Amino acid sequence: MNQNRWNNKSYFFIGITILIYIILTIISLNNSYFWDNIQQTSKEAHWFFQTNFSSLLMPPANSGSEIVATGYHPPLMGIMTAMLWKLFGYNLWVSHVFILLWAIILIYNLWKLILLFFKEKTAGWILLIVLLEPTVLTQFAIASPDFILFTAFIVSLRAVLQRKTVLLSVGLVFLCGINMRGIFAGVILFFVQCYQTYLLQNKRFLFRVFFKDILPFLPVILLLKIYFIYYLSQRGWFFANETSTDHYAFPTSVSRVVKHLAEFGLRTIENGRIIIWMLAFLGGYKILKNQSNIPLNSKVTLLLWFLLTGLYFIFVFISQMPFSARYFMPQFFLLTILVLSEVNKFMEKRQMTFVFVTVLIFELTGNLWIYPDKIAKSWDCTLAHLPYYELRQECFDYIDEQKMDYNYISAGFCLYGDRKFVELKNAGKIVGTDPVRKYFIYSNISNIEDSLFLDLQNKDHWMPLKEFKKGFVDITIFQKQ
């Protein structure tokens, strides 16, 4: 009877989670492409859609083409989206329905994975905590490739822990086919699987066992090898044709490293994630105090978290790549599982319910973490960005009603470029990027440079012509004086 009760409770949590994701799909169904999704999904999909898949490689960055891509990111997302447009039509809702299918895959595999760490009576809370985390929820809402990457990571990790060869092979294809970060995760998963086997084999190395470990990785290794050999033979080194490689250059000063390290720390704890870190220190203290034994699955997960986090920590010192909270979705998931499974060992049921509710509250308020305009915000990691789509439409409706010439309009990130790549309509209505034109469309979504932001506040240089504001988002059309 108790088992039935817990089963019903589990179904309740699963049902609530699915309902939230369905409601968010309906809300977002006709929302335009947003943030990096404009490039990673829409532009790349346009290439395959317009060329009818005649070429695997997109033009290089210095080609002058309106569609370019960075070759070190495999083009799987663009290919899948273009195929869906061919099948179901050239519509925004196609991407949102597609991402809902991935959400179903995620929920199923995440549930199976959680049950490896928690009893069923607790698993429902964990499912809700993982899937209501602001970054995960927002990446779903914008139909981001990173949501697919996260899903593929969960599938692959479950396959590693449960020794499912076929499932691991399939998960790795999508994990490594989305972008280079997925490839890094795939490589680390291989080492983690070998470590797991090493522990299971009582620390003995056997070649036949090693071959069995590498077997599920062979399909994706072959696919990536074919793609990268073809790319390098046609285009040369990845950065050879780039107009700017600042993100991948070494830091130019100690102050730049310090700033980068601060950004790394902020992206790690923002949007309510800080509560998990607070619990991590509590759990770590208890482990050291009680000298607790760590289960095998937790050892494997801890190593995976350490290697993934360590990789991005190294990037702080060897690159100037700006971090986004979405980069850390896999790491933060691992930390959440590890921390809550450990805290669950030394707390009573009522105390754990309080912990779960507190974590959920922190996560929900995480959507309200809005910084001053001079501090860059990962708007693709918070549902606070949702008013943007309505305001964007109002802004461009005003521009069209006033018959303003697009040749005289420039804007910040997400607002510049050909509108067709964002809206799948209004082709040829192109907004420039240079702020020397007669009009400039400013939005706090754009995270513009501080110097430009200050210049826009100077009424001797710019005058606000029309303002649109809702919630935490604002868009203003400025006219140059």
Buried (B, 14 or more C-beta within 10 A) or exposed (E): EEEEEBEEBBEEBBEBBBEBBEEBBEBBBEBBBBBBBBBBBBBBBBBBBEEEEEEBBBBBBEEEEBBBBBBBBBBBBBBBBBBBBEEEEBBBBBBBBBBBEBBEBBBBBBBBBBBBBBEBBBBBBBBBBBBBBBBBBBBBBBBBBBBBBBBBBBBBBBBBBEBBEEBBBBBBBBBBBBBBBBBBBBBBBBEBBBBBBBEEEEEEEEEEBBEBBEEBBEBBBEBBEEBBEEBEEEBEEBBEBBEEEEEBEEBEEEEEBEBBEEBBEBBBBBBBBBBBEBBBEBBEEBBEEEEBEEEEBBBBBBBBBBBBBEBBEEBBEEBBBBBBBBBBBBBBBBBBBBBBBBBBEBBEEEEBEEBBEEBBEBBBEBBBBBEEBEEBBBBBBBBBBBBBBBBBEBBBEBBEEEEBEBEEBBBBBBBBBBBBBBBBEBEEBBBBEEBEBEBBBBBBBBBBEEEBBEBBEEEEEBEEBBEBEEBBBBBBBBBBE
